[in-house]
Amino acid sequence: MVDLIEKSACEGLLPVTKGTVTLSEIAPVIVTSVTAFQDQADAVSSALEAADGVAMPAPNRSVGTAKLRAIWIGPNQAFLIGKPLRADLAGLASTTDQSDAWAIVKLEGQHASDVLARLTPLDLRASQFKRGHTAKTDLMHMMASITKTGGDVFEIMVFRSMAKTLVHDLTTAMATLAARDIA
């Protein structure tokens, strides 16, 4: 019989610091996908807010705290990240545990947005992509969710199978940017 060993998506790959930017893995957390049924988005939002303290986020936004956050992922869809879902959404929405499906990393530091600008078409200027903004976008050749959680702090989610590629692409961009700053 095979003994399975639990490992995080970026086990042994992170943390990495290059120049002013650090890339670290966010410890595995509970990720629940919530998709409101047709015409039930307001009821889902109310139920979530009453039971869990977060409402369904507006398009391209995230709401909540570090302990429990809701991230917009599509029309009437969100990921609840952090704690188990307490709201009873029966008849209002479909929910799916996505905890093992995602690699979640934090990119932070003075030039974090410059690192991401090398890999994604998003306009990450502070005036355009503010704290609480989120987007589903390309990151090199991967689909990713990028959320700004602080001034120079971004949370990036990709499918777990892409974790090693994500770390490689980000650390390569970090090294290139750090080398430029040294010269």
C-alpha positions as CSV (number, residue, x, y, z in Angstrom):
1,M,0.0,0.0,0.0
2,V,1.2,3.5,-0.8
3,D,1.6,6.0,2.0
4,L,0.4,9.4,1.0
5,I,2.3,12.4,2.3
6,E,0.5,15.7,2.7
7,K,2.5,18.5,1.1
8,S,1.6,22.1,0.4
9,A,1.6,23.2,-3.3
10,C,4.9,25.1,-3.0
11,E,6.6,22.7,-0.5
12,G,10.4,23.2,-0.7
13,L,10.1,26.1,-3.2
14,L,9.4,29.1,-1.0
15,P,10.1,31.5,0.5
16,V,12.4,33.4,-1.9
17,T,13.7,37.0,-1.6
18,K,15.3,38.9,-4.5
19,G,16.1,42.5,-4.1
20,T,13.2,44.3,-2.3
21,V,10.6,41.6,-3.2
22,T,9.7,38.4,-1.2
23,L,7.6,35.5,-2.5
24,S,6.1,33.2,0.1
25,E,3.5,30.6,0.2
26,I,0.3,31.2,2.1
27,A,-0.3,28.3,4.4
28,P,-2.9,26.0,3.1
29,V,-6.4,27.3,3.9
30,I,-9.9,26.4,3.2
31,V,-11.1,27.6,-0.2
32,T,-14.8,27.3,-0.9
33,S,-16.3,28.2,-4.3
34,V,-19.8,29.8,-4.0
35,T,-21.9,30.2,-7.1
36,A,-25.3,31.9,-6.7
37,F,-28.2,30.3,-8.5
38,Q,-30.1,32.4,-11.0
39,D,-31.7,35.5,-9.3
40,Q,-30.3,34.5,-5.9
41,A,-27.2,36.6,-5.7
42,D,-28.7,39.1,-3.2
43,A,-30.0,36.3,-1.0
44,V,-26.6,34.5,-1.0
45,S,-24.9,37.8,-0.2
46,S,-27.3,38.4,2.8
47,A,-26.9,34.8,4.1
48,L,-23.1,35.0,3.9
49,E,-23.0,38.3,5.6
50,A,-25.3,37.2,8.4
51,A,-23.5,33.9,9.1
52,D,-19.9,34.5,8.0
53,G,-19.4,38.3,8.1
54,V,-18.6,38.8,4.4
55,A,-20.9,39.5,1.5
56,M,-20.5,38.5,-2.1
57,P,-18.0,40.9,-3.6
58,A,-18.6,43.3,-6.4
59,P,-17.0,42.4,-9.8
60,N,-13.2,42.6,-9.6
61,R,-13.2,43.2,-5.8
62,S,-12.4,41.3,-2.6
63,V,-14.0,41.9,0.8
64,G,-13.3,40.7,4.3
65,T,-10.3,40.2,6.5
66,A,-7.1,38.1,6.6
67,K,-9.1,35.5,8.5
68,L,-12.0,35.2,6.0
69,R,-12.1,36.9,2.6
70,A,-14.4,36.7,-0.4
71,I,-12.8,37.1,-3.8
72,W,-14.8,37.7,-6.9
73,I,-14.1,35.0,-9.6
74,G,-16.9,35.6,-12.0
75,P,-20.5,36.8,-12.3
76,N,-22.3,35.7,-9.1
77,Q,-19.3,33.6,-8.1
78,A,-16.7,34.0,-5.3
79,F,-14.1,32.1,-3.4
80,L,-14.4,32.2,0.3
81,I,-10.9,31.9,1.6
82,G,-9.8,31.2,5.2
83,K,-12.5,29.5,7.3
84,P,-15.2,26.9,6.7
85,L,-18.4,28.2,5.3
86,R,-21.1,28.6,8.0
87,A,-24.0,30.0,6.0
88,D,-26.8,27.7,4.9
89,L,-27.0,28.2,1.2
90,A,-29.2,25.3,0.3
91,G,-31.5,26.3,-2.6
92,L,-29.5,29.6,-3.1
93,A,-26.1,28.5,-4.3
94,S,-23.8,25.7,-5.1
95,T,-20.7,25.3,-3.0
96,T,-17.6,23.3,-3.6
97,D,-14.5,22.7,-1.5
98,Q,-11.6,23.9,-3.6
99,S,-8.9,23.8,-0.8
100,D,-6.6,21.3,-2.4
101,A,-6.9,22.7,-6.0
102,W,-5.0,25.9,-5.6
103,A,-1.5,27.2,-4.9
104,I,-1.7,30.5,-3.2
105,V,1.4,32.8,-2.8
106,K,2.1,36.3,-1.5
107,L,4.3,38.7,-3.4
108,E,5.3,41.7,-1.4
109,G,7.9,44.4,-1.4
110,Q,8.7,47.8,-2.9
111,H,8.8,46.5,-6.5
112,A,6.2,43.8,-6.3
113,S,4.0,45.5,-8.8
114,D,7.0,45.9,-11.2
115,V,7.6,42.1,-10.9
116,L,4.0,41.3,-11.8
117,A,4.0,43.9,-14.6
118,R,6.6,41.7,-16.4
119,L,4.2,38.8,-16.4
120,T,0.6,40.0,-16.7
121,P,-1.3,42.5,-18.9
122,L,-3.0,44.1,-15.9
123,D,-2.5,47.8,-15.2
124,L,-1.1,47.5,-11.7
125,R,-0.4,51.2,-11.1
126,A,-1.5,52.1,-7.5
127,S,-4.1,54.6,-9.0
128,Q,-5.8,51.8,-11.0
129,F,-5.3,48.5,-9.0
130,K,-6.0,49.5,-5.4
131,R,-6.2,47.4,-2.2
132,G,-9.2,45.1,-2.5
133,H,-9.1,44.9,-6.3
134,T,-8.9,41.5,-7.8
135,A,-8.7,40.1,-11.4
136,K,-8.7,36.8,-13.2
137,T,-6.0,37.2,-15.7
138,D,-3.1,35.7,-17.6
139,L,0.2,35.4,-15.7
140,M,2.7,34.4,-18.3
141,H,0.8,31.4,-19.9
142,M,-1.2,30.5,-16.8
143,M,-4.7,31.7,-15.7
144,A,-4.4,33.3,-12.3
145,S,-6.3,35.3,-9.8
146,I,-4.4,38.4,-8.5
147,T,-5.7,40.3,-5.5
148,K,-4.1,43.4,-4.0
149,T,-4.2,42.9,-0.2
150,G,-2.0,45.9,0.8
151,G,0.1,48.7,-0.5
152,D,2.9,46.5,-2.0
153,V,1.3,43.1,-1.3
154,F,-0.4,40.8,-3.8
155,E,-2.0,37.4,-3.3
156,I,-1.8,35.2,-6.4
157,M,-3.7,32.0,-7.0
158,V,-3.1,29.4,-9.7
159,F,-4.1,25.8,-10.1
160,R,-2.0,23.6,-7.8
161,S,-0.5,21.8,-10.8
162,M,1.0,25.1,-11.9
163,A,2.7,25.9,-8.6
164,K,6.3,25.1,-9.7
165,T,5.8,27.1,-12.9
166,L,4.4,30.0,-11.0
167,V,7.3,30.1,-8.6
168,H,9.8,29.8,-11.5
169,D,8.2,32.7,-13.5
170,L,7.9,35.0,-10.5
171,T,11.4,34.3,-9.2
172,T,12.9,34.8,-12.7
173,A,11.1,38.2,-12.9
174,M,12.2,39.1,-9.4
175,A,15.9,38.2,-10.2
176,T,15.8,40.3,-13.4
177,L,14.4,43.3,-11.6
178,A,16.8,43.0,-8.7
179,A,19.8,42.8,-11.2
180,R,18.6,45.9,-12.9
181,D,18.5,47.8,-9.6
182,I,22.0,46.7,-8.7
183,A,23.5,48.0,-12.0
